[in-house]
Amino acid sequence: MMRKTLVVGHKNPDTDSICSAICYANLKRKLTGGIFEPARAGQVNPETQFVLEYFGVEAPRLLNTVRTQVKDIEIGVTEGVKKDISLKNAWNLMQKANVVTLATVTDNGLLEGLITVGDITKSYMNVLDSSILSKASTQYSNIVETLEGDMVVGDENDFFSRGKVLVAAANPDMMEFYIEPHDLVILGNRYESQLCAIEMEASCIIVCEGAGASRTIQKLAQEKGCNVIATPYDTYTAARLINQSMPISYFMKTDHLVTFSDEDYIDDIREVMTSKRHRDFPIVDKNGHYKGMISRRHLLGSRGKPVILVDHNEKEQAVDGIESADLQEIIDHHKLGAVETIAPVYFRNQPVGCTATIVYQMYRETGTEIEQKIAGLLCSAILSDTLLFRSPTCTAVDKAAAIDLAKIAGIELEEYAGKMFAAGSDLKGKSDKEIFYQDFKRFEAGKVKFGVGQISSVNAEELADLEIRLIPVLKQARQEHGTDMMFFMLTNILTESTQLLCEGPGAEQLIIKAFHLEGEDANIQVKSPVISLPGVVSRKKQLIPVIMIAEG
């Protein structure tokens, strides 16, 4: 079965992260014919929502984790059986499928119980109980099948539910003393023995060695309500085999079954499996339908979810559970801080202003047609990440890609970018905390851990209001994340400047040092805890690198 690969961006995704995931998944599907699904590791921000609605594209599915689930690994796919099949039939199915456990299911596939090789073995320990066949309410069709016989008189759909099983080894005079009504009698071709069993009101006689029954015996059996089965086996073999005709329902386990859902995480079920002595555990879906079996050996060497990362390569920014995923590729434009991989992966990292620019190049390199919607998403991502080419991260490659994509998408760059930025600046109805985490990332510089959030807007009044509102949020966020410092960029797209909020011991001093604001410059640009940074609009290229250098 073809495995589905998830294409996902970083936590707190921006427009580039989500649009690149959608467009790269589309490219991979076209190139390989495989199953590639775009996903997101956080909520869609207003700017990205505008872009998706503008081009009529649905937001990717939200991923809370990519931890390995039961549905991600190979399991034993054995079909469920009906609970009325015989022990012999169950044994043959086990041998054919090379399994030791069968699941019994209802007509609509719901799990009913389990029968194991051990359960079948235990059934042979009850040979001294001559009534066990009737206690198990064995259907005559099972007896006929097990003894490879024919139903001469009677209905195969009836059940043997009263009496014991015995072999008529004595002469008819003696048989009268131990045959009771409703018994099942195994006998040979002697007319007198057959007649005696019928007269003693046996429920069924089994005639061995293919002898059959005369018309007189058949007629009498019909009159007395006695079933007649003919088998090619001798009496010893028939007596030995007949217990195998019992339905598995009499021996299967139905209570306190240990089952797992196909949505369960492998890490969670491993401990349960270790504490139980069962060989196999049934897998069911959320509605209780049987899917297959899982055992400890299925967990050995199991592979995680296939994942492709776009627009990031650091574990801190990746979706939870990335360490257990089967990482396939990384497409990014940020500094290297790559997650660890078990095997080599395809890693494309370029010094451009946007991951979407790289994805655009891959469409062109492979000669893959760029549809209007795809062009619109890629162009939007470039405009967002480069702030309409104003960001210092913007390269000539980004600008050329955006111009080409705009033609395909049928948009005018300046006009469309204005609408997109305005949508992203609309923070009505959002709490201060939601605004703070709209575009937030964590970083490490040596032993120092810090976080940086950013809001870009064309509304100067709105940005000024956020200065006051977000300062308490910075304090709370630093405590929640256990970071040494916390920063927030209030970036004005029109003036190409940033008001930087600082929180934490030494945070302001670090920025003053990093941007060489000592002396008179510090007095002009620092109004604690806010530092004015004219010309600074890029977190990735203008803020993070200088913090890293200053802290290093």
C-alpha positions as CSV (number, residue, x, y, z in Angstrom):
1,M,0.0,0.0,0.0
2,M,1.3,3.4,-1.0
3,R,2.2,5.5,2.1
4,K,1.0,9.1,2.4
5,T,3.7,11.8,2.9
6,L,2.9,14.9,4.9
7,V,4.4,18.2,3.7
8,V,4.4,20.6,6.6
9,G,5.9,24.0,7.6
10,H,6.9,25.3,11.0
11,K,4.8,26.0,14.1
12,N,3.0,29.3,14.1
13,P,3.0,29.2,10.3
14,D,3.2,32.3,8.1
15,T,2.1,32.6,4.5
16,D,5.3,31.2,3.1
17,S,5.1,28.1,5.4
18,I,1.5,27.2,4.4
19,C,1.6,28.2,0.7
20,S,4.9,26.4,0.1
21,A,3.5,23.2,1.8
22,I,0.5,23.3,-0.5
23,C,2.5,24.0,-3.7
24,Y,5.3,21.5,-3.0
25,A,2.8,18.7,-2.2
26,N,1.1,19.5,-5.5
27,L,4.5,19.3,-7.3
28,K,5.4,16.0,-5.7
29,R,2.1,14.5,-6.7
30,K,2.5,15.5,-10.3
31,L,6.1,14.3,-10.5
32,T,5.8,11.0,-8.7
33,G,2.1,10.0,-8.7
34,G,2.4,9.4,-5.0
35,I,0.2,10.6,-2.1
36,F,1.4,13.9,-0.7
37,E,-0.7,15.9,1.7
38,P,0.0,19.5,2.7
39,A,-0.4,20.1,6.4
40,R,0.1,22.9,9.0
41,A,1.6,22.9,12.5
42,G,-0.4,25.9,13.8
43,Q,-3.3,28.2,13.2
44,V,-3.7,30.2,10.0
45,N,-3.0,33.9,10.4
46,P,-5.3,36.6,8.9
47,E,-2.9,37.3,6.0
48,T,-2.6,33.7,5.0
49,Q,-6.4,33.3,5.3
50,F,-6.9,36.2,2.9
51,V,-4.6,34.5,0.4
52,L,-6.3,31.1,0.6
53,E,-9.7,32.6,0.3
54,Y,-8.6,34.9,-2.6
55,F,-7.4,31.9,-4.7
56,G,-10.1,29.5,-3.4
57,V,-7.8,27.1,-1.7
58,E,-8.7,25.2,1.5
59,A,-6.3,25.5,4.5
60,P,-4.2,22.3,5.0
61,R,-5.1,19.9,7.8
62,L,-3.8,20.9,11.3
63,L,-1.2,18.5,12.7
64,N,-0.7,18.5,16.4
65,T,2.0,15.8,16.2
66,V,3.6,13.4,13.7
67,R,4.3,10.7,16.3
68,T,4.1,7.2,14.8
69,Q,0.6,5.7,15.0
70,V,-0.6,2.2,14.5
71,K,-2.0,3.2,11.1
72,D,1.6,4.2,10.0
73,I,3.1,0.7,10.3
74,E,2.5,-2.6,8.7
75,I,0.1,-4.9,10.7
76,G,-1.1,-8.4,10.2
77,V,-4.0,-8.1,7.9
78,T,-6.0,-11.3,8.6
79,E,-9.7,-11.3,7.8
80,G,-12.2,-11.7,10.6
81,V,-14.2,-14.9,10.8
82,K,-17.7,-15.8,11.9
83,K,-18.1,-17.2,15.4
84,D,-20.0,-20.3,14.3
85,I,-17.2,-21.8,12.2
86,S,-15.7,-25.1,13.4
87,L,-12.5,-25.5,15.3
88,K,-11.1,-27.5,12.4
89,N,-11.9,-24.7,10.0
90,A,-10.3,-22.1,12.3
91,W,-7.2,-24.3,12.6
92,N,-6.9,-24.6,8.8
93,L,-7.3,-20.8,8.4
94,M,-4.5,-20.3,11.0
95,Q,-2.2,-22.7,9.2
96,K,-2.9,-21.1,5.8
97,A,-2.3,-17.6,7.1
98,N,0.6,-18.6,9.4
99,V,-1.0,-16.9,12.4
100,V,-1.9,-18.0,15.9
101,T,-4.9,-15.8,16.5
102,L,-8.2,-15.2,14.6
103,A,-10.7,-12.5,15.3
104,T,-14.4,-13.2,15.2
105,V,-16.5,-10.4,13.7
106,T,-20.2,-9.6,13.2
107,D,-21.8,-9.3,9.8
108,N,-20.9,-5.6,9.7
109,G,-17.3,-6.1,10.8
110,L,-17.4,-5.3,14.5
111,L,-15.0,-7.2,16.7
112,E,-16.7,-9.9,18.8
113,G,-13.9,-12.1,20.2
114,L,-10.6,-13.9,19.7
115,I,-9.7,-17.6,19.2
116,T,-6.1,-18.7,19.5
117,V,-4.1,-21.9,18.8
118,G,-3.9,-22.3,22.6
119,D,-7.7,-22.2,22.9
120,I,-8.0,-24.9,20.3
121,T,-5.4,-27.0,22.0
122,K,-7.3,-26.7,25.3
123,S,-10.5,-28.0,23.6
124,Y,-8.8,-31.4,23.3
125,M,-8.4,-31.6,27.0
126,N,-12.2,-32.0,27.4
127,V,-12.3,-35.4,25.7
128,L,-13.8,-37.0,28.9
129,D,-16.8,-34.7,28.7
130,S,-19.0,-36.6,26.3
131,S,-21.6,-33.8,26.4
132,I,-19.3,-31.0,25.3
133,L,-20.5,-31.2,21.6
134,S,-24.1,-30.4,22.7
135,K,-23.0,-27.9,25.3
136,A,-21.3,-26.0,22.5
137,S,-24.5,-26.2,20.5
138,T,-22.8,-27.6,17.4
139,Q,-24.5,-27.1,14.1
140,Y,-24.8,-30.2,12.0
141,S,-23.3,-28.5,9.0
142,N,-20.0,-28.2,11.1
143,I,-20.2,-32.0,11.8
144,V,-20.7,-32.8,8.1
145,E,-17.9,-30.5,7.1
146,T,-15.5,-31.9,9.7
147,L,-16.2,-35.5,8.9
148,E,-16.3,-34.8,5.2
149,G,-19.7,-36.5,5.1
150,D,-23.2,-36.2,3.7
151,M,-26.4,-35.3,5.4
152,V,-28.6,-38.3,4.5
153,V,-31.5,-37.4,6.7
154,G,-32.2,-34.1,8.4
155,D,-31.3,-30.4,8.0
156,E,-27.7,-29.2,8.2
157,N,-28.8,-25.9,9.7
158,D,-30.2,-27.6,12.8
159,F,-28.1,-27.8,16.0
160,F,-27.0,-30.7,18.2
161,S,-27.8,-29.1,21.6
162,R,-28.8,-32.0,23.9
163,G,-27.3,-35.3,24.7
164,K,-23.9,-36.9,24.7
165,V,-21.7,-38.5,22.0
166,L,-20.9,-42.2,22.1
167,V,-19.6,-45.0,19.9
168,A,-21.8,-48.0,19.4
169,A,-19.2,-50.7,19.9
170,A,-21.5,-53.2,21.7
171,N,-24.3,-55.5,20.3
172,P,-27.8,-54.0,20.1
173,D,-28.9,-55.7,23.3
174,M,-26.3,-53.8,25.3
175,M,-26.8,-50.5,23.4
176,E,-30.3,-50.3,24.9
177,F,-28.8,-49.7,28.3
178,Y,-26.5,-46.8,27.5
179,I,-28.2,-44.9,24.6
180,E,-30.4,-42.2,25.9
181,P,-32.8,-39.8,24.0
182,H,-31.1,-37.0,22.1
183,D,-27.6,-38.7,22.0
184,L,-25.4,-38.7,19.0
185,V,-24.3,-42.2,18.1
186,I,-21.2,-43.1,16.0
187,L,-21.6,-46.6,14.5
188,G,-20.9,-48.8,11.5
189,N,-23.0,-50.6,8.9
190,R,-24.8,-53.0,11.1
191,Y,-28.5,-52.6,10.4
192,E,-29.5,-53.8,14.0
193,S,-27.3,-51.1,15.6
194,Q,-28.7,-48.3,13.4
195,L,-32.2,-49.5,14.1
196,C,-31.6,-49.7,17.9
197,A,-30.1,-46.1,18.0
198,I,-33.1,-44.7,16.2
199,E,-35.6,-46.6,18.4
200,M,-33.8,-45.3,21.5
201,E,-34.6,-41.7,20.2
202,A,-31.1,-40.7,19.3
203,S,-30.9,-37.2,17.8
204,C,-28.3,-38.3,15.2
205,I,-26.5,-41.3,14.0
206,I,-23.2,-41.1,12.1
207,V,-22.7,-44.1,9.8
208,C,-19.0,-44.7,9.2
209,E,-16.8,-46.1,6.4
210,G,-19.1,-44.9,3.7
211,A,-21.6,-47.6,4.5
212,G,-24.6,-45.3,4.2
213,A,-28.1,-46.2,5.4
214,S,-30.8,-48.3,3.8
215,R,-34.1,-46.8,2.7
216,T,-35.8,-48.5,5.6
217,I,-33.4,-46.9,8.1
218,Q,-33.8,-43.5,6.3
219,K,-37.6,-43.7,6.4
220,L,-37.6,-44.7,10.1
221,A,-35.1,-42.0,11.0
222,Q,-37.3,-39.4,9.3
223,E,-40.3,-40.6,11.2
224,K,-38.5,-40.5,14.5
225,G,-36.8,-37.2,13.9
226,C,-33.3,-38.7,13.9
227,N,-30.6,-37.1,11.7
228,V,-28.4,-39.4,9.7
229,I,-24.9,-38.5,8.5
230,A,-22.7,-40.7,6.4
231,T,-18.9,-40.3,6.6
232,P,-16.0,-42.2,4.8
233,Y,-14.0,-42.3,8.0
234,D,-13.9,-45.3,10.3
235,T,-15.4,-45.0,13.8
236,Y,-12.1,-44.3,15.5
237,T,-11.2,-41.4,13.2
238,A,-14.8,-40.1,13.3
239,A,-14.8,-40.2,17.1
240,R,-11.4,-38.4,17.2
241,L,-12.4,-35.7,14.7
242,I,-15.9,-34.9,15.9
243,N,-14.8,-32.5,18.6
244,Q,-13.2,-30.4,15.9
245,S,-16.7,-29.6,14.6
246,M,-17.6,-27.5,17.7
247,P,-18.0,-23.8,17.0
248,I,-15.2,-21.5,18.1
249,S,-17.8,-19.3,19.9
250,Y,-17.7,-21.9,22.7
251,F,-14.0,-21.4,23.3
252,M,-13.2,-17.8,22.1
253,K,-12.5,-15.0,24.5
254,T,-15.0,-12.1,24.5
255,D,-14.5,-10.3,27.8
256,H,-11.6,-8.0,28.8
257,L,-10.1,-8.0,25.3
258,V,-7.0,-5.9,24.9
259,T,-7.5,-3.9,21.7
260,F,-5.8,-1.0,20.1
261,S,-7.1,1.7,17.8
262,D,-5.5,2.5,14.5
263,E,-5.1,6.0,15.8
264,D,-3.1,4.9,18.9
265,Y,0.5,6.0,19.2
266,I,3.2,3.3,19.1
267,D,5.0,4.6,22.2
268,D,1.7,4.3,24.2
269,I,0.9,0.7,23.1
270,R,4.4,-0.7,23.5
271,E,4.2,-0.7,27.3
272,V,0.8,-2.3,27.3
273,M,2.0,-5.1,24.9
274,T,5.0,-5.7,27.1
275,S,2.9,-6.2,30.2
276,K,0.6,-8.8,28.5
277,R,1.5,-12.3,27.4
278,H,-0.6,-12.3,24.3
279,R,1.0,-12.9,21.0
280,D,-1.4,-10.7,19.0
281,F,-3.6,-7.8,19.7
282,P,-6.6,-6.8,17.5
283,I,-6.7,-3.4,15.9
284,V,-10.0,-1.6,15.5
285,D,-11.1,1.7,14.0
286,K,-12.9,4.4,16.0
287,N,-16.2,2.6,15.4
288,G,-15.0,-0.8,16.6
289,H,-14.6,-2.4,13.2
290,Y,-11.8,-5.0,13.0
291,K,-8.8,-3.9,10.9
292,G,-6.1,-6.6,11.7
293,M,-3.6,-7.8,14.3
294,I,-0.5,-6.3,15.7
295,S,2.3,-8.1,17.6
296,R,5.6,-7.1,19.1
297,R,7.4,-8.0,15.9
298,H,5.5,-5.4,14.0
299,L,7.0,-2.7,16.2
300,L,10.6,-3.8,15.4
301,G,12.0,-1.6,12.7
302,S,8.7,0.2,12.3
303,R,8.9,3.4,10.3
304,G,7.3,6.7,11.3
305,K,5.1,8.9,9.2
306,P,6.8,10.1,6.0
307,V,7.3,13.8,6.3
308,I,8.8,16.6,4.2
309,L,9.7,19.9,6.0
310,V,9.3,23.2,4.2
311,D,10.4,26.7,5.4
312,H,12.3,25.4,8.4
313,N,15.0,22.9,9.4
314,E,15.2,23.3,13.2
315,K,13.7,20.8,15.6
316,E,12.5,23.6,17.9
317,Q,10.2,25.0,15.1
318,A,9.1,21.6,13.8
319,V,5.8,19.9,14.5
320,D,5.8,17.8,17.7
321,G,7.0,14.2,17.2
322,I,9.4,15.0,14.3
323,E,12.1,12.9,16.0
324,S,10.0,9.7,15.3
325,A,9.0,10.7,11.8
326,D,10.5,9.2,8.6
327,L,12.0,12.5,7.3
328,Q,12.2,12.5,3.5
329,E,13.2,16.0,2.5
330,I,13.8,19.5,3.7
331,I,13.2,22.6,1.5
332,D,14.2,25.8,3.2
333,H,15.8,29.2,3.0
334,H,16.9,29.8,6.6
335,K,20.2,29.3,8.4
336,L,21.2,25.7,9.1
337,G,20.1,24.2,12.4
338,A,19.0,20.9,10.8
339,V,17.0,18.2,12.7
340,E,18.9,14.9,13.0
341,T,18.0,12.2,10.6
342,I,18.7,8.5,10.7
343,A,19.5,8.3,6.9
344,P,20.5,10.8,4.3
345,V,17.6,13.0,3.1
346,Y,17.2,15.4,0.2
347,F,18.0,18.9,1.6
348,R,17.7,22.0,-0.6
349,N,18.6,25.2,1.1
350,Q,19.2,28.4,-0.8
351,P,20.0,32.0,0.3
352,V,16.8,33.5,-1.1
353,G,14.1,35.5,0.6
354,C,11.4,32.9,0.5
355,T,10.9,29.1,0.4
356,A,8.2,29.6,-2.3
357,T,11.0,31.0,-4.6
358,I,12.8,27.6,-4.3
359,V,9.5,25.7,-5.0
360,Y,8.9,28.0,-8.0
361,Q,12.4,27.1,-9.3
362,M,11.7,23.4,-8.9
363,Y,8.5,23.7,-11.0
364,R,10.5,25.4,-13.7
365,E,13.4,23.0,-13.5
366,T,11.1,19.9,-13.9
367,G,9.0,21.5,-16.6
368,T,5.9,21.2,-14.5
369,E,3.0,23.5,-15.4
370,I,2.2,26.1,-12.8
371,E,-1.6,26.5,-12.4
372,Q,-3.2,29.9,-11.7
373,K,-4.0,29.0,-8.1
374,I,-0.5,27.6,-7.4
375,A,1.1,30.7,-9.0
376,G,-1.1,32.9,-6.8
377,L,0.0,31.1,-3.6
378,L,3.7,31.1,-4.5
379,C,3.6,34.8,-5.4
380,S,1.7,35.7,-2.2
381,A,4.3,33.9,-0.1
382,I,7.2,35.8,-1.8
383,L,5.4,39.1,-1.4
384,S,4.8,38.3,2.3
385,D,8.3,37.2,3.1
386,T,10.0,40.0,1.2
387,L,7.5,42.7,2.3
388,L,6.9,43.5,-1.4
389,F,10.7,43.4,-2.1
390,R,11.5,45.9,0.7
391,S,13.1,43.3,3.0
392,P,16.9,42.9,2.9
393,T,16.3,39.2,2.5
394,C,14.8,39.8,-0.9
395,T,17.0,38.8,-3.8
396,A,16.8,39.4,-7.6
397,V,15.7,35.8,-7.9
398,D,12.8,36.4,-5.6
399,K,11.6,39.5,-7.5
400,A,11.9,37.8,-10.9
401,A,9.9,34.8,-9.6
402,A,7.2,37.0,-8.1
403,I,6.8,39.0,-11.4
404,D,6.5,35.8,-13.4
405,L,4.0,34.2,-11.0
406,A,1.9,37.4,-10.9
407,K,1.4,37.2,-14.6
408,I,0.2,33.5,-14.4
409,A,-2.0,34.3,-11.3
410,G,-3.5,37.4,-13.0
411,I,-2.7,39.8,-10.2
412,E,-1.2,43.3,-10.1
413,L,1.6,43.2,-7.5
414,E,1.3,46.6,-5.8
415,E,-2.5,46.5,-5.6
416,Y,-2.7,42.8,-4.4
417,A,0.1,43.2,-1.9
418,G,-1.7,46.2,-0.4
419,K,-4.8,44.1,0.2
420,M,-2.9,41.2,1.5
421,F,-0.9,43.3,4.0
422,A,-4.1,45.1,5.1
423,A,-5.8,41.8,5.8
424,G,-2.7,40.7,7.8
425,S,-2.8,44.0,9.8
426,D,-6.5,43.5,10.7
427,L,-6.2,42.3,14.3
428,K,-9.8,43.0,15.3
429,G,-11.3,40.4,17.7
430,K,-7.9,38.9,18.5
431,S,-6.6,38.7,22.1
432,D,-3.2,40.1,22.9
433,K,-1.9,36.6,23.4
434,E,-3.2,35.5,20.0
435,I,-1.5,38.4,18.3
436,F,1.8,37.6,20.1
437,Y,1.8,34.0,18.9
438,Q,0.6,34.8,15.4
439,D,4.2,34.6,14.2
440,F,6.5,33.4,17.0
441,K,9.7,31.4,16.9
442,R,12.2,30.1,19.5
443,F,16.0,30.2,19.1
444,E,19.2,29.3,20.9
445,A,22.5,31.2,20.9
446,G,25.0,29.3,22.9
447,K,23.5,28.7,26.3
448,V,20.9,31.5,25.9
449,K,17.4,30.6,24.8
450,F,15.2,33.4,23.4
451,G,11.9,33.8,21.5
452,V,11.0,36.4,18.8
453,G,7.5,37.3,17.6
454,Q,6.7,39.7,14.8
455,I,3.7,41.6,13.5
456,S,4.0,43.6,10.2
457,S,1.4,46.3,9.5
458,V,0.8,49.3,7.4
459,N,-1.2,50.9,10.3
460,A,1.1,53.0,12.5
461,E,-1.6,53.7,15.1
462,E,-2.3,50.1,15.5
463,L,1.3,49.3,16.0
464,A,1.6,52.0,18.6
465,D,-1.3,50.6,20.5
466,L,0.2,47.1,20.5
467,E,3.4,48.5,22.2
468,I,1.5,49.0,25.4
469,R,-0.7,45.9,25.1
470,L,2.0,43.3,24.4
471,I,4.6,44.2,27.1
472,P,2.8,42.1,29.8
473,V,2.4,39.3,27.3
474,L,6.1,39.2,26.8
475,K,6.7,38.7,30.5
476,Q,4.1,35.9,30.7
477,A,5.5,34.2,27.5
478,R,9.1,34.2,28.9
479,Q,7.9,32.4,32.0
480,E,5.8,29.9,30.0
481,H,8.6,29.0,27.6
482,G,11.4,29.1,30.2
483,T,13.5,31.4,27.9
484,D,16.2,33.8,29.0
485,M,14.9,36.6,26.8
486,M,11.8,37.5,24.8
487,F,11.5,40.0,21.9
488,F,8.7,41.2,19.7
489,M,9.0,43.1,16.4
490,L,6.4,45.7,15.6
491,T,7.3,46.3,12.0
492,N,5.9,49.1,9.9
493,I,5.9,48.1,6.3
494,L,5.5,51.6,4.9
495,T,8.3,53.2,6.9
496,E,10.5,50.1,6.8
497,S,11.2,50.2,10.5
498,T,10.6,48.2,13.7
499,Q,9.8,48.9,17.3
500,L,11.4,46.1,19.2
501,L,9.9,45.1,22.6
502,C,12.4,43.5,25.0
503,E,11.9,41.3,28.0
504,G,14.4,39.5,30.3
505,P,17.6,40.2,32.1
506,G,20.1,41.8,29.7
507,A,17.7,41.8,26.8
508,E,17.9,45.6,26.1
509,Q,21.6,45.7,26.7
510,L,22.1,42.8,24.2
511,I,20.2,44.7,21.5
512,I,22.1,47.9,22.2
513,K,25.3,46.0,21.9
514,A,24.2,44.1,18.8
515,F,23.1,47.2,16.9
516,H,25.9,49.5,18.3
517,L,23.5,51.9,19.9
518,E,25.8,53.0,22.7
519,G,26.1,56.7,23.6
520,E,23.8,59.3,22.0
521,D,22.2,56.7,19.8
522,A,21.0,54.8,22.8
523,N,19.3,57.8,24.3
524,I,17.5,58.5,21.1
525,Q,16.4,55.0,20.2
526,V,15.8,53.3,23.6
527,K,12.7,54.0,25.6
528,S,12.7,51.0,27.9
529,P,11.5,48.3,27.2
530,V,11.2,49.5,23.5
531,I,14.1,50.0,21.1
532,S,13.6,51.8,17.7
533,L,15.3,50.0,14.8
534,P,15.0,52.0,11.6
535,G,15.6,50.0,8.4
536,V,15.1,46.7,10.3
537,V,12.2,44.7,8.9
538,S,13.5,41.1,8.7
539,R,13.7,38.8,11.7
540,K,15.6,36.2,9.8
541,K,18.3,38.4,8.3
542,Q,18.5,41.6,10.4
543,L,17.6,40.6,13.9
544,I,18.5,37.0,14.6
545,P,22.0,37.0,13.1
546,V,23.1,40.1,15.1
547,I,21.7,38.6,18.3
548,M,23.6,35.4,17.6
549,I,26.9,37.3,17.0
550,A,26.4,39.5,20.0
551,E,25.7,36.6,22.3
552,G,28.4,34.5,20.8
